[in-house]
Amino acid sequence: MWQKLERTDRTRLGVAGIGLAIVLFVAVNLLSGTLLTSTRLDLADDQLYTVSEGTKQVLAAIEEPVDLRSTTPTR
């Protein structure tokens, strides 16, 4: 097998390796995008972007729907 590998054009082998790496990268991203949709991770200092229990209770107590609008202009 090693003799066949030595005879193979290294450029073709390199291109095949890069192509396989790209396919693997896309496959991992697609799988993680579909399987981990509800997974969230707050890596900010002191859980800065995590909603506290008090905030969750206040939001749960609101009986009417809340509309959020962005103040930044859209393009």
N, C-alpha and C positions, 0 to 999 in steps of 0.2 A: 504494500500500500504506500509506503514512503517513497518508493521509486516513482510511482505514478504521480504522487504529489509533487515530487521534485521536477518532473517533466511538465507539469501543468504550468501554464503561463501565470506568473505571479500577479500580473495586472488583473487578469480575469478573476483570480481568486480573491484579490482585494476588493474588486467591485462587487463580487458576490457577497463578501462579508459585510460590506457597507450596506448593501441592499437588504440583507437579512437583519442587520441592526435597525434599519429604518422601519421595516415591517414589524419587528418586535416592539419598537418604541410606540408605533401607532396602535398596535394591538393592546399593549398595557394601558395606554391612555384611554382607549375606547372602553375597555373592561372596567377600569377604575371609575370612569365617568358614569357608567350605567349601574355599577354595583354599589358605589359609595355615594349615592346622591343625598342621602339623609345624614351622612357623617360630617360633622363640623369639628374643627379644632381651633381653639383660641390660644395662640402662642404669644400673645401680647403680654407685656409686663403686668403683673398683678391682675391677670384676667380682665384687662381693661375693656374688652368688647363683649364680655359675657353678661347676659341679662341676669340681674340678681333676683332672688326669690320674691322680694318685696315688689319689684317691678312686674314680675309675672302675676302676682296677686292683683295688683292694680289693673293690669290689662285684662285679666280674666273677669273683673268686676264690671267692666264697661259693657253696657247692654246694647248700645247702638253701634253701627259700623263706623269706622274711622277711615277717612280718605287722606292719603298722604300725597303731597305734591312737592316736586322739586323746585327749589328757588333758583337753580342755575338754568340759564337759557339753553334750549336745545337747538341743535344745528340741523 
